[in-house]
């Protein structure tokens, strides 16, 4: 897109009150061409992003619906699993239910 960009030349640049209708039409046409090129690039990038989301979802890497555990929660879950069946889990992690 950088090759279609028009660099203004301060020596030949006209002041706003000196612009003719053909100058305005030319500028509008150039702006429209840049917008169209930008829209094509955006559309291409959105397509790539959609493909990546599908790949993540199908490969099981997606986070959809999975609760994200903090490091502290992971440590507690690991400790509970190690103490499971020893009888000490009730002392280390008393339940709220009584």
C-alpha positions as CSV (number, residue, x, y, z in Angstrom):
1,X,0.0,0.0,0.0
2,X,3.0,2.3,0.6
3,X,3.7,2.4,-3.2
4,X,0.3,4.0,-4.0
5,X,0.7,6.7,-1.4
6,X,1.1,10.2,-2.8
7,X,3.6,12.4,-1.1
8,X,2.6,16.1,-1.1
9,X,5.1,18.5,-2.7
10,X,5.0,21.8,-0.8
11,X,6.2,23.8,-3.8
12,X,3.4,22.6,-6.1
13,X,0.8,22.1,-3.4
14,X,-2.1,24.5,-3.8
15,X,-3.8,26.4,-1.0
16,X,-7.4,25.3,-0.3
17,X,-8.9,28.4,-1.9
18,X,-6.8,27.7,-5.1
19,X,-8.2,24.2,-5.7
20,X,-10.3,23.6,-8.7
21,X,-13.1,21.1,-9.0
22,X,-10.8,18.8,-11.0
23,X,-8.2,18.9,-8.2
24,X,-10.8,18.0,-5.7
25,X,-12.1,15.1,-7.9
26,X,-8.5,13.9,-8.4
27,X,-7.9,13.9,-4.6
28,X,-11.2,12.2,-3.9
29,X,-10.4,9.5,-6.4
30,X,-7.0,9.0,-4.9
31,X,-8.4,8.8,-1.4
32,X,-11.0,6.2,-2.6
33,X,-8.3,4.1,-4.2
34,X,-6.4,4.1,-0.9
35,X,-9.5,3.2,1.0
36,X,-10.2,0.3,-1.3
37,X,-6.7,-1.0,-1.0
38,X,-6.9,-0.7,2.8
39,X,-10.3,-2.6,2.8
40,X,-8.8,-5.4,0.7
41,X,-5.9,-5.7,3.2
42,X,-8.2,-5.6,6.1
43,X,-10.4,-8.3,4.6
44,X,-7.4,-10.5,4.0
45,X,-6.2,-10.1,7.6
46,X,-9.7,-10.9,9.0
47,X,-9.7,-14.1,6.9
48,X,-6.4,-15.1,8.3
49,X,-7.6,-14.4,11.9
50,X,-10.7,-16.4,11.4
51,X,-8.6,-19.4,10.1
52,X,-6.4,-19.1,13.2
53,X,-9.4,-19.1,15.5
54,X,-10.8,-22.2,13.9
55,X,-7.4,-24.0,14.1
56,X,-7.1,-23.1,17.8
57,X,-10.6,-24.3,18.5
58,X,-10.2,-27.6,16.7
59,X,-6.7,-28.3,18.2
60,X,-8.0,-27.8,21.7
61,X,-6.0,-24.7,22.4
62,X,-9.0,-22.5,22.7
63,X,-9.9,-21.1,26.1
64,X,-13.7,-21.2,25.4
65,X,-15.5,-22.2,28.5
66,X,-12.4,-23.3,30.4
67,X,-11.9,-21.6,33.8
68,X,-8.4,-20.1,33.9
69,X,-6.6,-21.0,37.2
70,X,-4.2,-18.7,38.8
71,X,-0.8,-19.9,40.0
72,X,-2.1,-20.0,43.6
73,X,-5.2,-22.1,42.6
74,X,-2.9,-24.5,40.7
75,X,-0.7,-24.9,43.8
76,X,-3.7,-25.6,46.0
77,X,-5.1,-28.1,43.6
78,X,-1.7,-29.9,43.4
79,X,-1.4,-30.0,47.2
80,X,-5.0,-31.3,47.6
81,X,-4.2,-34.0,45.0
82,X,-1.1,-35.1,46.8
83,X,-2.8,-35.2,50.2
84,X,-5.8,-37.1,48.8
85,X,-6.5,-40.3,50.7
86,X,-4.1,-39.6,53.5
87,X,-6.7,-38.2,55.8
88,X,-4.7,-35.0,56.2
89,X,-6.6,-33.1,53.5
90,X,-9.4,-32.4,56.0
91,X,-6.9,-30.7,58.3
92,X,-4.9,-28.9,55.6
93,X,-8.0,-27.8,53.6
94,X,-11.1,-27.8,55.9
95,X,-14.2,-27.7,53.8
96,X,-16.8,-25.0,54.2
97,X,-19.5,-27.6,54.7
98,X,-20.2,-28.6,58.3
